[in-house]
Amino acid sequence: MEFYDYVIFAADGFFQAVGRERGQFRIGTETIDLRIRTSRTYVLDSSRYRQLHHHGSIEEPKLLEAYQKAVIAGTIE
């Protein structure tokens, strides 16, 4: 997956990155090209940032349906 077209919001001890991801979901030799709107929240823990939360949404109904069917069936129609 590639994270792109993002913005970072930062405050003391945390930051949030909001953007888009693109990549492929593969089952065997079959693939679905994914486009996902996503957000990630990181918090400062001691001396390094740790991811606290990650959310992604597939906004295109037909793409979401194809992905859900492939995950459930274990194959891409």
PDB file of N, CA, C and O in Angstrom, chain B, residues numbered from 101:
ATOM      1  N   MET B 101       0.841  -1.177   0.000  1.00  0.00           N
ATOM      2  CA  MET B 101       0.000   0.000   0.000  1.00  0.00           C
ATOM      3  C   MET B 101       0.887   1.242   0.000  1.00  0.00           C
ATOM      4  O   MET B 101       1.966   1.262   0.593  1.00  0.00           O
ATOM      5  N   GLU B 102       0.406   2.259  -0.673  1.00  0.00           N
ATOM      6  CA  GLU B 102       1.084   3.556  -0.690  1.00  0.00           C
ATOM      7  C   GLU B 102       0.191   4.585  -0.002  1.00  0.00           C
ATOM      8  O   GLU B 102      -0.986   4.710  -0.337  1.00  0.00           O
ATOM      9  N   PHE B 103       0.739   5.310   0.944  1.00  0.00           N
ATOM     10  CA  PHE B 103       0.036   6.387   1.647  1.00  0.00           C
ATOM     11  C   PHE B 103       0.422   7.686   0.956  1.00  0.00           C
ATOM     12  O   PHE B 103       1.608   8.004   0.863  1.00  0.00           O
ATOM     13  N   TYR B 104      -0.574   8.452   0.464  1.00  0.00           N
ATOM     14  CA  TYR B 104      -0.278   9.654  -0.299  1.00  0.00           C
ATOM     15  C   TYR B 104      -1.360  10.714  -0.067  1.00  0.00           C
ATOM     16  O   TYR B 104      -2.350  10.467   0.622  1.00  0.00           O
ATOM     17  N   ASP B 105      -1.155  11.882  -0.646  1.00  0.00           N
ATOM     18  CA  ASP B 105      -2.125  12.981  -0.573  1.00  0.00           C
ATOM     19  C   ASP B 105      -2.608  13.167   0.872  1.00  0.00           C
ATOM     20  O   ASP B 105      -3.807  13.135   1.148  1.00  0.00           O
ATOM     21  N   TYR B 106      -1.666  13.357   1.770  1.00  0.00           N
ATOM     22  CA  TYR B 106      -1.997  13.395   3.197  1.00  0.00           C
ATOM     23  C   TYR B 106      -1.682  14.745   3.824  1.00  0.00           C
ATOM     24  O   TYR B 106      -0.925  15.547   3.277  1.00  0.00           O
ATOM     25  N   VAL B 107      -2.280  14.971   4.977  1.00  0.00           N
ATOM     26  CA  VAL B 107      -2.013  16.139   5.815  1.00  0.00           C
ATOM     27  C   VAL B 107      -1.703  15.610   7.205  1.00  0.00           C
ATOM     28  O   VAL B 107      -2.224  14.570   7.609  1.00  0.00           O
ATOM     29  N   ILE B 108      -0.860  16.318   7.933  1.00  0.00           N
ATOM     30  CA  ILE B 108      -0.526  15.921   9.296  1.00  0.00           C
ATOM     31  C   ILE B 108      -0.973  17.026  10.248  1.00  0.00           C
ATOM     32  O   ILE B 108      -0.639  18.197  10.069  1.00  0.00           O
ATOM     33  N   PHE B 109      -1.729  16.629  11.255  1.00  0.00           N
ATOM     34  CA  PHE B 109      -2.162  17.524  12.324  1.00  0.00           C
ATOM     35  C   PHE B 109      -1.382  17.123  13.574  1.00  0.00           C
ATOM     36  O   PHE B 109      -1.385  15.953  13.955  1.00  0.00           O
ATOM     37  N   ALA B 110      -0.718  18.077  14.208  1.00  0.00           N
ATOM     38  CA  ALA B 110       0.120  17.739  15.357  1.00  0.00           C
ATOM     39  C   ALA B 110      -0.200  18.628  16.553  1.00  0.00           C
ATOM     40  O   ALA B 110      -0.597  19.784  16.407  1.00  0.00           O
ATOM     41  N   ALA B 111      -0.018  18.059  17.725  1.00  0.00           N
ATOM     42  CA  ALA B 111      -0.148  18.775  18.993  1.00  0.00           C
ATOM     43  C   ALA B 111       0.848  18.136  19.948  1.00  0.00           C
ATOM     44  O   ALA B 111       1.578  17.220  19.567  1.00  0.00           O
ATOM     45  N   ASP B 112       0.880  18.605  21.159  1.00  0.00           N
ATOM     46  CA  ASP B 112       1.827  18.103  22.140  1.00  0.00           C
ATOM     47  C   ASP B 112       1.561  16.624  22.449  1.00  0.00           C
ATOM     48  O   ASP B 112       0.520  16.290  23.015  1.00  0.00           O
ATOM     49  N   GLY B 113       2.474  15.758  22.087  1.00  0.00           N
ATOM     50  CA  GLY B 113       2.382  14.349  22.448  1.00  0.00           C
ATOM     51  C   GLY B 113       1.607  13.473  21.490  1.00  0.00           C
ATOM     52  O   GLY B 113       1.489  12.272  21.736  1.00  0.00           O
ATOM     53  N   PHE B 114       1.067  14.021  20.398  1.00  0.00           N
ATOM     54  CA  PHE B 114       0.399  13.164  19.426  1.00  0.00           C
ATOM     55  C   PHE B 114       0.360  13.847  18.067  1.00  0.00           C
ATOM     56  O   PHE B 114       0.547  15.059  17.955  1.00  0.00           O
ATOM     57  N   PHE B 115       0.113  13.040  17.034  1.00  0.00           N
ATOM     58  CA  PHE B 115      -0.169  13.616  15.717  1.00  0.00           C
ATOM     59  C   PHE B 115      -1.095  12.675  14.967  1.00  0.00           C
ATOM     60  O   PHE B 115      -1.188  11.486  15.273  1.00  0.00           O
ATOM     61  N   GLN B 116      -1.776  13.233  13.980  1.00  0.00           N
ATOM     62  CA  GLN B 116      -2.691  12.453  13.157  1.00  0.00           C
ATOM     63  C   GLN B 116      -2.362  12.719  11.695  1.00  0.00           C
ATOM     64  O   GLN B 116      -2.184  13.866  11.287  1.00  0.00           O
ATOM     65  N   ALA B 117      -2.282  11.651  10.912  1.00  0.00           N
ATOM     66  CA  ALA B 117      -2.055  11.743   9.473  1.00  0.00           C
ATOM     67  C   ALA B 117      -3.339  11.305   8.779  1.00  0.00           C
ATOM     68  O   ALA B 117      -3.838  10.207   9.025  1.00  0.00           O
ATOM     69  N   VAL B 118      -3.871  12.158   7.915  1.00  0.00           N
ATOM     70  CA  VAL B 118      -5.120  11.891   7.207  1.00  0.00           C
ATOM     71  C   VAL B 118      -4.831  11.970   5.717  1.00  0.00           C
ATOM     72  O   VAL B 118      -4.276  12.961   5.244  1.00  0.00           O
ATOM     73  N   GLY B 119      -5.200  10.936   4.978  1.00  0.00           N
ATOM     74  CA  GLY B 119      -4.924  10.940   3.549  1.00  0.00           C
ATOM     75  C   GLY B 119      -5.564   9.772   2.840  1.00  0.00           C
ATOM     76  O   GLY B 119      -6.662   9.334   3.184  1.00  0.00           O
ATOM     77  N   ARG B 120      -4.856   9.276   1.839  1.00  0.00           N
ATOM     78  CA  ARG B 120      -5.371   8.182   1.005  1.00  0.00           C
ATOM     79  C   ARG B 120      -4.313   7.092   0.874  1.00  0.00           C
ATOM     80  O   ARG B 120      -3.111   7.344   0.960  1.00  0.00           O
ATOM     81  N   GLU B 121      -4.804   5.867   0.663  1.00  0.00           N
ATOM     82  CA  GLU B 121      -3.923   4.731   0.396  1.00  0.00           C
ATOM     83  C   GLU B 121      -4.357   4.103  -0.921  1.00  0.00           C
ATOM     84  O   GLU B 121      -5.541   4.083  -1.260  1.00  0.00           O
ATOM     85  N   ARG B 122      -3.382   3.595  -1.649  1.00  0.00           N
ATOM     86  CA  ARG B 122      -3.699   2.817  -2.840  1.00  0.00           C
ATOM     87  C   ARG B 122      -2.771   1.619  -2.876  1.00  0.00           C
ATOM     88  O   ARG B 122      -1.631   1.671  -2.415  1.00  0.00           O
ATOM     89  N   GLY B 123      -3.283   0.559  -3.428  1.00  0.00           N
ATOM     90  CA  GLY B 123      -2.501  -0.666  -3.505  1.00  0.00           C
ATOM     91  C   GLY B 123      -3.352  -1.769  -4.076  1.00  0.00           C
ATOM     92  O   GLY B 123      -4.374  -1.513  -4.714  1.00  0.00           O
ATOM     93  N   GLN B 124      -2.935  -2.987  -3.851  1.00  0.00           N
ATOM     94  CA  GLN B 124      -3.663  -4.126  -4.398  1.00  0.00           C
ATOM     95  C   GLN B 124      -3.936  -5.157  -3.318  1.00  0.00           C
ATOM     96  O   GLN B 124      -3.130  -5.374  -2.414  1.00  0.00           O
ATOM     97  N   PHE B 125      -5.101  -5.785  -3.439  1.00  0.00           N
ATOM     98  CA  PHE B 125      -5.490  -6.922  -2.601  1.00  0.00           C
ATOM     99  C   PHE B 125      -5.367  -8.143  -3.493  1.00  0.00           C
ATOM    100  O   PHE B 125      -5.969  -8.188  -4.565  1.00  0.00           O
ATOM    101  N   ARG B 126      -4.593  -9.137  -3.065  1.00  0.00           N
ATOM    102  CA  ARG B 126      -4.356 -10.319  -3.898  1.00  0.00           C
ATOM    103  C   ARG B 126      -4.874 -11.578  -3.224  1.00  0.00           C
ATOM    104  O   ARG B 126      -4.706 -11.789  -2.023  1.00  0.00           O
ATOM    105  N   ILE B 127      -5.503 -12.395  -4.036  1.00  0.00           N
ATOM    106  CA  ILE B 127      -5.856 -13.760  -3.636  1.00  0.00           C
ATOM    107  C   ILE B 127      -5.374 -14.646  -4.776  1.00  0.00           C
ATOM    108  O   ILE B 127      -5.885 -14.569  -5.894  1.00  0.00           O
ATOM    109  N   GLY B 128      -4.390 -15.483  -4.485  1.00  0.00           N
ATOM    110  CA  GLY B 128      -3.801 -16.310  -5.542  1.00  0.00           C
ATOM    111  C   GLY B 128      -3.192 -15.415  -6.603  1.00  0.00           C
ATOM    112  O   GLY B 128      -2.331 -14.586  -6.307  1.00  0.00           O
ATOM    113  N   THR B 129      -3.641 -15.582  -7.846  1.00  0.00           N
ATOM    114  CA  THR B 129      -3.126 -14.763  -8.949  1.00  0.00           C
ATOM    115  C   THR B 129      -4.074 -13.615  -9.299  1.00  0.00           C
ATOM    116  O   THR B 129      -3.802 -12.852 -10.226  1.00  0.00           O
ATOM    117  N   GLU B 130      -5.176 -13.487  -8.570  1.00  0.00           N
ATOM    118  CA  GLU B 130      -6.164 -12.443  -8.852  1.00  0.00           C
ATOM    119  C   GLU B 130      -5.934 -11.227  -7.953  1.00  0.00           C
ATOM    120  O   GLU B 130      -5.488 -11.372  -6.815  1.00  0.00           O
ATOM    121  N   THR B 131      -6.240 -10.018  -8.467  1.00  0.00           N
ATOM    122  CA  THR B 131      -6.040  -8.799  -7.690  1.00  0.00           C
ATOM    123  C   THR B 131      -7.211  -7.832  -7.828  1.00  0.00           C
ATOM    124  O   THR B 131      -7.933  -7.841  -8.825  1.00  0.00           O
ATOM    125  N   ILE B 132      -7.381  -7.003  -6.810  1.00  0.00           N
ATOM    126  CA  ILE B 132      -8.315  -5.876  -6.829  1.00  0.00           C
ATOM    127  C   ILE B 132      -7.482  -4.640  -6.511  1.00  0.00           C
ATOM    128  O   ILE B 132      -6.763  -4.612  -5.512  1.00  0.00           O
ATOM    129  N   ASP B 133      -7.579  -3.621  -7.356  1.00  0.00           N
ATOM    130  CA  ASP B 133      -6.901  -2.351  -7.091  1.00  0.00           C
ATOM    131  C   ASP B 133      -7.711  -1.579  -6.063  1.00  0.00           C
ATOM    132  O   ASP B 133      -8.874  -1.254  -6.306  1.00  0.00           O
ATOM    133  N   LEU B 134      -7.109  -1.283  -4.919  1.00  0.00           N
ATOM    134  CA  LEU B 134      -7.814  -0.609  -3.829  1.00  0.00           C
ATOM    135  C   LEU B 134      -7.491   0.880  -3.783  1.00  0.00           C
ATOM    136  O   LEU B 134      -6.373   1.300  -4.081  1.00  0.00           O
ATOM    137  N   ARG B 135      -8.490   1.662  -3.404  1.00  0.00           N
ATOM    138  CA  ARG B 135      -8.364   3.095  -3.150  1.00  0.00           C
ATOM    139  C   ARG B 135      -9.104   3.356  -1.843  1.00  0.00           C
ATOM    140  O   ARG B 135     -10.318   3.170  -1.765  1.00  0.00           O
ATOM    141  N   ILE B 136      -8.370   3.789  -0.811  1.00  0.00           N
ATOM    142  CA  ILE B 136      -8.923   3.880   0.534  1.00  0.00           C
ATOM    143  C   ILE B 136      -8.634   5.255   1.137  1.00  0.00           C
ATOM    144  O   ILE B 136      -7.513   5.755   1.050  1.00  0.00           O
ATOM    145  N   ARG B 137      -9.656   5.862   1.751  1.00  0.00           N
ATOM    146  CA  ARG B 137      -9.476   7.087   2.550  1.00  0.00           C
ATOM    147  C   ARG B 137      -9.083   6.618   3.943  1.00  0.00           C
ATOM    148  O   ARG B 137      -9.711   5.708   4.485  1.00  0.00           O
ATOM    149  N   THR B 138      -8.057   7.222   4.530  1.00  0.00           N
ATOM    150  CA  THR B 138      -7.534   6.672   5.776  1.00  0.00           C
ATOM    151  C   THR B 138      -7.071   7.751   6.755  1.00  0.00           C
ATOM    152  O   THR B 138      -6.719   8.864   6.364  1.00  0.00           O
ATOM    153  N   SER B 139      -7.082   7.387   8.031  1.00  0.00           N
ATOM    154  CA  SER B 139      -6.514   8.254   9.069  1.00  0.00           C
ATOM    155  C   SER B 139      -5.756   7.379  10.062  1.00  0.00           C
ATOM    156  O   SER B 139      -6.144   6.245  10.345  1.00  0.00           O
ATOM    157  N   ARG B 140      -4.674   7.932  10.577  1.00  0.00           N
ATOM    158  CA  ARG B 140      -3.842   7.230  11.553  1.00  0.00           C
ATOM    159  C   ARG B 140      -3.512   8.198  12.679  1.00  0.00           C
ATOM    160  O   ARG B 140      -3.174   9.356  12.435  1.00  0.00           O
ATOM    161  N   THR B 141      -3.612   7.721  13.906  1.00  0.00           N
ATOM    162  CA  THR B 141      -3.303   8.547  15.073  1.00  0.00           C
ATOM    163  C   THR B 141      -2.125   7.925  15.807  1.00  0.00           C
ATOM    164  O   THR B 141      -2.099   6.720  16.057  1.00  0.00           O
ATOM    165  N   TYR B 142      -1.153   8.762  16.150  1.00  0.00           N
ATOM    166  CA  TYR B 142       0.055   8.328  16.855  1.00  0.00           C
ATOM    167  C   TYR B 142       0.189   9.112  18.152  1.00  0.00           C
ATOM    168  O   TYR B 142      -0.142  10.296  18.209  1.00  0.00           O
ATOM    169  N   VAL B 143       0.680   8.441  19.196  1.00  0.00           N
ATOM    170  CA  VAL B 143       0.921   9.104  20.483  1.00  0.00           C
ATOM    171  C   VAL B 143       2.377   8.889  20.893  1.00  0.00           C
ATOM    172  O   VAL B 143       2.995   7.871  20.579  1.00  0.00           O
ATOM    173  N   LEU B 144       2.887   9.869  21.591  1.00  0.00           N
ATOM    174  CA  LEU B 144       4.261   9.784  22.084  1.00  0.00           C
ATOM    175  C   LEU B 144       4.274   8.910  23.329  1.00  0.00           C
ATOM    176  O   LEU B 144       3.589   9.197  24.311  1.00  0.00           O
ATOM    177  N   ASP B 145       5.063   7.834  23.276  1.00  0.00           N
ATOM    178  CA  ASP B 145       5.182   6.897  24.391  1.00  0.00           C
ATOM    179  C   ASP B 145       6.659   6.822  24.752  1.00  0.00           C
ATOM    180  O   ASP B 145       7.458   6.243  24.016  1.00  0.00           O
ATOM    181  N   SER B 146       7.015   7.403  25.876  1.00  0.00           N
ATOM    182  CA  SER B 146       8.427   7.548  26.264  1.00  0.00           C
ATOM    183  C   SER B 146       9.129   8.397  25.225  1.00  0.00           C
ATOM    184  O   SER B 146       8.876   9.599  25.145  1.00  0.00           O
ATOM    185  N   SER B 147      10.004   7.807  24.428  1.00  0.00           N
ATOM    186  CA  SER B 147      10.780   8.612  23.482  1.00  0.00           C
ATOM    187  C   SER B 147      10.419   8.348  22.023  1.00  0.00           C
ATOM    188  O   SER B 147      11.109   8.837  21.128  1.00  0.00           O
ATOM    189  N   ARG B 148       9.344   7.579  21.757  1.00  0.00           N
ATOM    190  CA  ARG B 148       8.990   7.324  20.359  1.00  0.00           C
ATOM    191  C   ARG B 148       7.477   7.324  20.166  1.00  0.00           C
ATOM    192  O   ARG B 148       6.709   7.131  21.108  1.00  0.00           O
ATOM    193  N   TYR B 149       7.080   7.543  18.934  1.00  0.00           N
ATOM    194  CA  TYR B 149       5.652   7.547  18.612  1.00  0.00           C
ATOM    195  C   TYR B 149       5.175   6.144  18.314  1.00  0.00           C
ATOM    196  O   TYR B 149       5.861   5.363  17.654  1.00  0.00           O
ATOM    197  N   ARG B 150       3.983   5.833  18.811  1.00  0.00           N
ATOM    198  CA  ARG B 150       3.344   4.539  18.554  1.00  0.00           C
ATOM    199  C   ARG B 150       1.966   4.793  17.949  1.00  0.00           C
ATOM    200  O   ARG B 150       1.252   5.716  18.339  1.00  0.00           O
ATOM    201  N   GLN B 151       1.617   3.941  16.983  1.00  0.00           N
ATOM    202  CA  GLN B 151       0.311   4.091  16.354  1.00  0.00           C
ATOM    203  C   GLN B 151      -0.766   3.646  17.337  1.00  0.00           C
ATOM    204  O   GLN B 151      -0.727   2.528  17.849  1.00  0.00           O
ATOM    205  N   LEU B 152      -1.715   4.518  17.593  1.00  0.00           N
ATOM    206  CA  LEU B 152      -2.816   4.243  18.505  1.00  0.00           C
ATOM    207  C   LEU B 152      -4.050   3.765  17.754  1.00  0.00           C
ATOM    208  O   LEU B 152      -4.794   2.916  18.245  1.00  0.00           O
ATOM    209  N   HIS B 153      -4.266   4.318  16.555  1.00  0.00           N
ATOM    210  CA  HIS B 153      -5.495   4.006  15.819  1.00  0.00           C
ATOM    211  C   HIS B 153      -5.254   4.151  14.320  1.00  0.00           C
ATOM    212  O   HIS B 153      -4.507   5.027  13.883  1.00  0.00           O
ATOM    213  N   HIS B 154      -5.896   3.282  13.537  1.00  0.00           N
ATOM    214  CA  HIS B 154      -5.863   3.368  12.069  1.00  0.00           C
ATOM    215  C   HIS B 154      -7.254   3.057  11.564  1.00  0.00           C
ATOM    216  O   HIS B 154      -7.836   2.028  11.910  1.00  0.00           O
ATOM    217  N   HIS B 155      -7.789   3.952  10.741  1.00  0.00           N
ATOM    218  CA  HIS B 155      -9.114   3.732  10.158  1.00  0.00           C
ATOM    219  C   HIS B 155      -9.025   3.930   8.661  1.00  0.00           C
ATOM    220  O   HIS B 155      -8.359   4.851   8.189  1.00  0.00           O
ATOM    221  N   GLY B 156      -9.691   3.074   7.919  1.00  0.00           N
ATOM    222  CA  GLY B 156      -9.747   3.212   6.466  1.00  0.00           C
ATOM    223  C   GLY B 156     -11.153   2.970   5.959  1.00  0.00           C
ATOM    224  O   GLY B 156     -11.881   2.132   6.491  1.00  0.00           O
ATOM    225  N   SER B 157     -11.532   3.712   4.924  1.00  0.00           N
ATOM    226  CA  SER B 157     -12.858   3.566   4.313  1.00  0.00           C
ATOM    227  C   SER B 157     -12.719   3.484   2.799  1.00  0.00           C
ATOM    228  O   SER B 157     -12.036   4.297   2.176  1.00  0.00           O
ATOM    229  N   ILE B 158     -13.377   2.491   2.224  1.00  0.00           N
ATOM    230  CA  ILE B 158     -13.478   2.397   0.771  1.00  0.00           C
ATOM    231  C   ILE B 158     -14.755   3.129   0.395  1.00  0.00           C
ATOM    232  O   ILE B 158     -15.852   2.688   0.737  1.00  0.00           O
ATOM    233  N   GLU B 159     -14.613   4.259  -0.316  1.00  0.00           N
ATOM    234  CA  GLU B 159     -15.743   5.134  -0.593  1.00  0.00           C
ATOM    235  C   GLU B 159     -16.575   4.708  -1.800  1.00  0.00           C
ATOM    236  O   GLU B 159     -17.740   5.091  -1.908  1.00  0.00           O
ATOM    237  N   GLU B 160     -15.998   3.925  -2.703  1.00  0.00           N
ATOM    238  CA  GLU B 160     -16.709   3.520  -3.916  1.00  0.00           C
ATOM    239  C   GLU B 160     -17.511   2.248  -3.641  1.00  0.00           C
ATOM    240  O   GLU B 160     -16.921   1.203  -3.365  1.00  0.00           O
ATOM    241  N   PRO B 161     -18.846   2.316  -3.710  1.00  0.00           N
ATOM    242  CA  PRO B 161     -19.682   1.164  -3.358  1.00  0.00           C
ATOM    243  C   PRO B 161     -19.344  -0.127  -4.110  1.00  0.00           C
ATOM    244  O   PRO B 161     -19.303  -1.192  -3.494  1.00  0.00           O
ATOM    245  N   LYS B 162     -19.103  -0.063  -5.407  1.00  0.00           N
ATOM    246  CA  LYS B 162     -18.808  -1.283  -6.175  1.00  0.00           C
ATOM    247  C   LYS B 162     -17.457  -1.877  -5.779  1.00  0.00           C
ATOM    248  O   LYS B 162     -17.309  -3.098  -5.716  1.00  0.00           O
ATOM    249  N   LEU B 163     -16.477  -1.023  -5.514  1.00  0.00           N
ATOM    250  CA  LEU B 163     -15.166  -1.499  -5.072  1.00  0.00           C
ATOM    251  C   LEU B 163     -15.265  -2.134  -3.687  1.00  0.00           C
ATOM    252  O   LEU B 163     -14.672  -3.184  -3.440  1.00  0.00           O
ATOM    253  N   LEU B 164     -16.009  -1.503  -2.789  1.00  0.00           N
ATOM    254  CA  LEU B 164     -16.209  -2.059  -1.448  1.00  0.00           C
ATOM    255  C   LEU B 164     -16.891  -3.417  -1.529  1.00  0.00           C
ATOM    256  O   LEU B 164     -16.484  -4.358  -0.848  1.00  0.00           O
ATOM    257  N   GLU B 165     -17.918  -3.524  -2.352  1.00  0.00           N
ATOM    258  CA  GLU B 165     -18.638  -4.797  -2.502  1.00  0.00           C
ATOM    259  C   GLU B 165     -17.713  -5.887  -3.049  1.00  0.00           C
ATOM    260  O   GLU B 165     -17.724  -7.010  -2.546  1.00  0.00           O
ATOM    261  N   ALA B 166     -16.919  -5.570  -4.065  1.00  0.00           N
ATOM    262  CA  ALA B 166     -15.992  -6.552  -4.640  1.00  0.00           C
ATOM    263  C   ALA B 166     -14.965  -7.008  -3.601  1.00  0.00           C
ATOM    264  O   ALA B 166     -14.654  -8.196  -3.517  1.00  0.00           O
ATOM    265  N   TYR B 167     -14.442  -6.074  -2.817  1.00  0.00           N
ATOM    266  CA  TYR B 167     -13.466  -6.408  -1.773  1.00  0.00           C
ATOM    267  C   TYR B 167     -14.103  -7.300  -0.704  1.00  0.00           C
ATOM    268  O   TYR B 167     -13.519  -8.309  -0.308  1.00  0.00           O
ATOM    269  N   GLN B 168     -15.296  -6.932  -0.238  1.00  0.00           N
ATOM    270  CA  GLN B 168     -15.970  -7.728   0.799  1.00  0.00           C
ATOM    271  C   GLN B 168     -16.265  -9.136   0.308  1.00  0.00           C
ATOM    272  O   GLN B 168     -16.053 -10.106   1.037  1.00  0.00           O
ATOM    273  N   LYS B 169     -16.750  -9.255  -0.913  1.00  0.00           N
ATOM    274  CA  LYS B 169     -17.043 -10.585  -1.474  1.00  0.00           C
ATOM    275  C   LYS B 169     -15.777 -11.430  -1.587  1.00  0.00           C
ATOM    276  O   LYS B 169     -15.796 -12.625  -1.295  1.00  0.00           O
ATOM    277  N   ALA B 170     -14.675 -10.804  -2.011  1.00  0.00           N
ATOM    278  CA  ALA B 170     -13.419 -11.538  -2.161  1.00  0.00           C
ATOM    279  C   ALA B 170     -12.897 -12.020  -0.812  1.00  0.00           C
ATOM    280  O   ALA B 170     -12.395 -13.139  -0.705  1.00  0.00           O
ATOM    281  N   VAL B 171     -13.011 -11.188   0.213  1.00  0.00           N
ATOM    282  CA  VAL B 171     -12.541 -11.582   1.545  1.00  0.00           C
ATOM    283  C   VAL B 171     -13.373 -12.741   2.081  1.00  0.00           C
ATOM    284  O   VAL B 171     -12.826 -13.689   2.646  1.00  0.00           O
ATOM    285  N   ILE B 172     -14.671 -12.672   1.910  1.00  0.00           N
ATOM    286  CA  ILE B 172     -15.560 -13.723   2.430  1.00  0.00           C
ATOM    287  C   ILE B 172     -15.398 -15.017   1.634  1.00  0.00           C
ATOM    288  O   ILE B 172     -15.301 -16.098   2.216  1.00  0.00           O
ATOM    289  N   ALA B 173     -15.370 -14.909   0.304  1.00  0.00           N
ATOM    290  CA  ALA B 173     -15.335 -16.112  -0.544  1.00  0.00           C
ATOM    291  C   ALA B 173     -13.932 -16.678  -0.723  1.00  0.00           C
ATOM    292  O   ALA B 173     -13.771 -17.849  -1.067  1.00  0.00           O
ATOM    293  N   GLY B 174     -12.914 -15.845  -0.489  1.00  0.00           N
ATOM    294  CA  GLY B 174     -11.547 -16.315  -0.709  1.00  0.00           C
ATOM    295  C   GLY B 174     -11.154 -16.318  -2.169  1.00  0.00           C
ATOM    296  O   GLY B 174     -10.143 -16.915  -2.539  1.00  0.00           O
ATOM    297  N   THR B 175     -11.943 -15.658  -3.007  1.00  0.00           N
ATOM    298  CA  THR B 175     -11.648 -15.552  -4.429  1.00  0.00           C
ATOM    299  C   THR B 175     -12.258 -14.277  -4.983  1.00  0.00           C
ATOM    300  O   THR B 175     -13.181 -13.721  -4.389  1.00  0.00           O
ATOM    301  N   ILE B 176     -11.759 -13.815  -6.100  1.00  0.00           N
ATOM    302  CA  ILE B 176     -12.278 -12.617  -6.752  1.00  0.00           C
ATOM    303  C   ILE B 176     -13.152 -13.038  -7.921  1.00  0.00           C
ATOM    304  O   ILE B 176     -12.734 -13.835  -8.761  1.00  0.00           O
ATOM    305  N   GLU B 177     -14.362 -12.504  -7.975  1.00  0.00           N
ATOM    306  CA  GLU B 177     -15.277 -12.882  -9.059  1.00  0.00           C
ATOM    307  C   GLU B 177     -14.923 -12.172 -10.340  1.00  0.00           C
ATOM    308  O   GLU B 177     -15.586 -12.368 -11.359  1.00  0.00           O
TER     309      GLU B 177
END
